[in-house]
Amino acid sequence: MSRNSAQWHAKPNLPETHYVDSSIYTSEEFFREEQEKIFNKVWIIACHESEVPNAYDYRTFQHPGGENLIIVRGDDQKVRAFYNICPHRGNTILYDPSGNAKNMTCIFHSWSFDTKGNCVDITRGTEGYQNRIDKQDVCLREVKCDTGYGGFIWVNVDDESMSLKEYIGDALGLLDECIQPEMEVFHYHKAIVNTNYKLWHDTNSEFYHDFLHYFNRITGMIQPGYYDRKYEGYKYGHASVGSMEVQYDKYAGSQKRGVGWPGLGPGGWILIDLFPGMTYNLRTSVLRLDTAIPLGANKVAIEFRGLGLKSDTPEQRAERIRDHNTIWGPFGRNLHEDLLAVHGQGIAMREGTDSKWVIQGREESSTIHDEVGMRHFYAEWSRRMGRKASAPQEQGKIEAA
């Protein structure tokens, strides 16, 4: 039986922790508040150390708080992060997404900076400023930067933030042994999707959506132990799903995989979601790292990195690349379906259905199809925003569960 307008807008008959108001996915006001209260306060993965392997290598990074950053390795091998802004006129310094530069020079007036952020040249400095300004007074603005948890480079634009170690806590414990070896990125791509970043993270946070994937339905979902995997929530909104072995080689069209991963059993799978939009997804032979970079309330750039071991032989690397491209990468069996799904949710919320509530009410003893991971995320979202996800118009101090 269909519902009339009043029934459609009625609150679900569930605890308020088990649904959210759809305006948190569509409101530009809430998005700007998220930038200030969430993204500008937490640690975010900018890239991997293998993407800046040599002295003077750099990458630019669009921070989800809105600013563009420079990630650069100095001649002392230390990786640092700076705002990609010349202190003279606020011009962008580096426009290319990556490169190698001993000095970074602003195109506007040719002021130059070294990889430690020091101003090393002001054109016609003496003639223009005499002794009224010193180069040490116009250095680049540095951003907190740390490397860890698999060689990823993390940034935090909040000078007063907690350490990366404190922020991660025990959340990556299941991967401790697996992320000890040196890794390197062999594949990078970015998808820009017309949806809210939280819908992507929601999809990574619950596996009821496995019904979306034909390949998952004929592999992992029919194997013993699939429905028994337990979610575990950690401080600051992070969550993990217990490991299991997926026997890919038992199904038509699948090949037995001769290359594995240190610390992971054959066909093993570990997935860990980090607040507010990063996912470590280790399956059999490849680590895929997803980072959601919101560009607005209704647009998100999702960066995907495929990683192998630095010690790989050419044959091992070729097999990892094959696994990545045929199963877990952009040309694989699942990713395009996930992207279609989150795009579809975004359209439904924006284009006239007037949908008010998004239900996250499945309870299955915190196992894999329980939506406890999403509820854990929105408890942290509510705490940081000072707004209940189920009633975001109401402000106040909120304690996470």
N, C-alpha and C positions, 0 to 999 in steps of 0.2 A: 504494500500500500504506500502510495506517495505521501509526502509531507507538505503541509501548507506553510506559508511564510513564518507564522508564529512557531510552529513545530521545528522548522529548519533552524531558527535562531535560538531555540531553547537550549540551555546548558546541558551537556551530557549528564546522564545519571551516574556520575563517577566522581571519585575524590578530585579536588582541584589540582592535585599533582599529576593527574592522569590525562589532562588535555591542555592545550594552549590556545590562546586567542590568535587567530590567523593574522592579526594586524602586526604581530612581531616579525612577520616575514615580508610585509609590504610597506611599512611606514618608513619614510625617509627620515622623519624625526627620530624614531627609535634607532635607525641605523647610525645617524650622527652621534647619538648617545652611546651606542656600542663602540664606535671608534674611540671615544674619549674614555669610557669607563672600562672597556675590556681590552681592545687591541692595543691601546697605548699603555697598558699596564702589564701585559703578559709577555712571556718569551715566545718568539716565532722563529720557525726555521726559514732562513733566507736562501741557503744553498748548501752544497756539500763541499768539503775541503778538496775533493778531487777536481772540482770545477775551477779552482784557483790554485793549481799545484805549484806554480813557480813564482819567484819574487817578481813583484809588480803586476801580477795577474789580478784582474778585477772583474766583478760582475755588478750590475746595477740591480736593485731590488725594489719593487713597488710594495711598500709596507702597507698592510691593511688599515693602518690608522690614517693613511692618506699621503704621507711623505715618500719621496723617492730617496733611496739610500745607495751608498757605494760600499761594496764589500771588497777589500783589497788586501793582498799579502805583501808585507814589507820585505826589505832586503834582510831583515832579521828573522824572516820566516813567520812572524806573527801576523795573524789575520785580524784586521780592524774594520770597524764600520763607521761611516760618517754620513751626515746629511749631504745629498748631492746638490748642494747650494753654495754658490760663491758668496762669501761674506761682504763683498763689495756692493753689488747691486741685486743680490738674490737670484742671479742667473743660474740655470742648470749648467753644471760643469761637464759631466759625461753623458753623452747621448746614446752611444752604442751599448747594447746589452752586456757585452763582454769585450775584453781586450787585454793589452799589456801596456803599461805606461809608467815609466820611471817617475815622471812628474805629470800631474793632472792639471791641464791648463784651461781656464775659462775662455770661451771663444769671444766674449764681449770685449774685455779689455786686456786679455792675456795675462791675468794674474795666475801664478802657478803654485801648486801645492805638492808636497811629496807624499809618500805612502804612509807616513806617520801623521799626516794632517797639517804639517807645518807649512806656512806660507814661505816660499823660497824666492819669489820674485814678484815685485810690483813694478810694472812698466812705468818708467819716468817717475819713480817713487820720490827721489830727492827733489826733482824739479817741481813736482806737484804738491808734495806734502812737507818738504823740507825735513825738519826733525819732529814734526807734530804727530806722526804715526809710526809705529814700529811693526815690522812684519809679525812679531810674536803676538801682537794684539789682534791679528786678523787670521788666525788659524781656522781650519775647518771644525765644525761642531761634531764632536765624537759621540757615538752611540754605544751603549753597553753591548759587548759581543763576547761570546763564549763558544768553544767547540767541544762537542761530546755526543755521547749516545749514538755511536756509529759513524762518527766523523762529520756530523752535520754542524753547520755554522748557524748559531742562534743569535738573535738580536732582541734588545728590549730598549725602547725609547724612553722609558721611565728611569731617570737617574737614581731614584730611591727604591727601585724594585728589589725584591728578594733575589737570591742567587738562583741560577738555573738548576742547581742540584736540589735546592729546597722546593722549587716549583714542580719538578718532575717527581720527587719523592720516590715511592716504590712502584710507580705506574709501569715502568718498563722492565720490571723484574723478570717476567717470562722470557724476555729477549736477552737477558744479561750475557749469557754465553754466546748467543748468536751474533751479537754486534761487537764482539771483541776484535775479530780479525779486521784488517784494513780493507775498506771497500772503495769502489769507484763507480761513478755514474756512467752507464753505457747508453742510456736513452733518456731524453728529456722531451716532453711536449706539454703544451698548455691548451686547455679548452676554455673558451669564454661562453658561459651559459646564461641565458636570460632567466635567472632564478635567484633565490636568496641563498647565501652561503650555508645557512643552518640546514636547509633541506638536503644539501650534499652530505653534511656531517650526520644528519639523521639517518640517511641511507647507509652510511658506514657504521652506524651505531646499533642497527637492529638487523636481524637476519630473517625475520618474517618475510622480507622482500626477496628471499631466495626463490620464492615461487615465480618471481619475474624471470629467472634464468633457466632456460631449458637444460643447459649443460649441468647446472647445479642439481637440478631435479633428478638427473639420471646418474649422478656421481655421489657427492657427499651426502645428500639428503636421504639416500636409501641405505647408507652404511651404518653399522652399529656404532652407537656413541654420539651420533650427530646431535640428537636432541638433548643430550645430557650435558653438553658443554655449559659451563657456568660463567655468567657475567660477574665481574668484580669491579666495584667502583672504588676510586681512590680520591684523595683530597684534591681540591681545585678542579673538579669536573672530569678528570681522566677516567677511562674505563678499559678493561681488557676482557677478551673471550678466551677461555681455555683452549689449549691446543688439541688437535686431532689429526689422525692420518687419513688422507684421502687417497684411495687406491685407483688413481687415474688409469693405470694400465689394464684394468679389468673391463674397460668399455671400448666398444668399437670405435675405431678412428684415433684412439689414444696410443701413444708409444710409451714403453717403459723408459724411465728417466735414469740415466746413468750418473748424473751429477746431482749432488745434494747440497746441504748447507751445514756448516759446523754447528753442533748443538741441537740440530733439528732432525727428527726421525724421518725415514723415507715417506714421502707424501705428506709431510707435516705442514701445519698451517697455524700461524699465530697472528692475531690481529689486535692492535692496541690503538685506541682513539685518545688523542690528547686535546684538551680544551685550548682554544675554541674551534680549531679546524684543521688538525693534522692527524694523519693516520699512518702507522707502521703496519704494512701488510706483507708478511713473510710467508710465501707458499713454496715449499719443495726446494726450489733452486734460485728464486729471485726475490729480492726485497723491493717492494714498490712503496714509495713514500708519496702520499698525497698532501698537498698544502692548499687550502682554500684561501684566496685573496679577494675579499669582497670589493667590488668597484662601485657599489651602490646597493640600495635595498633590493633591487631587482636585477642585479647583474653580478656575476662572480667569475673570476679567473681561477681555474683549478690547475695547479702545477703538478705534473706527474713525473716522478723519477724512477727509472729502473736501475737497480744496482747489482753488481756482481762482486766477487772477491778480487782484490788487487793481485793476488797470487795465481789467478786463473791461467791455465795454459790456453793457447788459441782454441783448442778443441773444446775445452770446458766453457770458455766464453761464448763460443758459437752456440753451444747447447742452451746456455742460459738465455741468450738472445732469442733463440727459437721458441723456448718456453714462454718468454715474456710476450713475444709478438703473436703467438698463436693462442694464448690463454688469457694473460693478465694485462697485456698492453693495449694500445689504442685500436689494434686490428684483431684483438682477441675475441673471445666468446661473450664476455660479460660487460666490459666497460661501456660500450656504446649503449647497452640497455639501461645501465644505471643513469647515464647522462640523459637519455630520453625520458626516463621516469621523473627525474628531478625537474627537468624542463616542463614536463606536463603538469606537475604540481604547481609550479610557478604560474603557468597560464591559468589554471583553474582558480587560483587565488586573486588574480589580477583582472580577469576579463569577464566580469559580469555574473558569476555564479553567486556572488555575495556570501561565500562560505565563511562562517564565523568561527568554527572550532576545528582544531586538528586533534584527533584522538590518539593518545599514546597509552592506552589502557590495558594492553595484554599483560597478564600475569601467569607465568609458567614456572614458578619457583626459581626465578632468576636464571633460567636456562636460555638457550640461544634465541628462541622466538619470543621471549619476554622482552617488553619494551622498557625494561628497567634502565638500560644504558641511556636512552633518551631522557627518561625522567631524571636521572642523575645529572645529565648535562643541563637541563633547564632549572634544576635546583641551584646550580652554580651560576647560571645566567641570571637568575632572579636575585641571587645574593649580590652579585656585582652591579647589577643595574638598579637595585633598590626598587624593583617592580616585579610583581608576580607574573610569570609567563601566562597564567590563566586569566589575569586581570591587569594588564600592563598600564592601564590608565591610572591605577592607584599606586602612589609612591610611598616608600617607607623602608625602614631597615628590615631586611629579610635574612634569616639564618638558613644556610643550606642544610639539607637533611644529612 
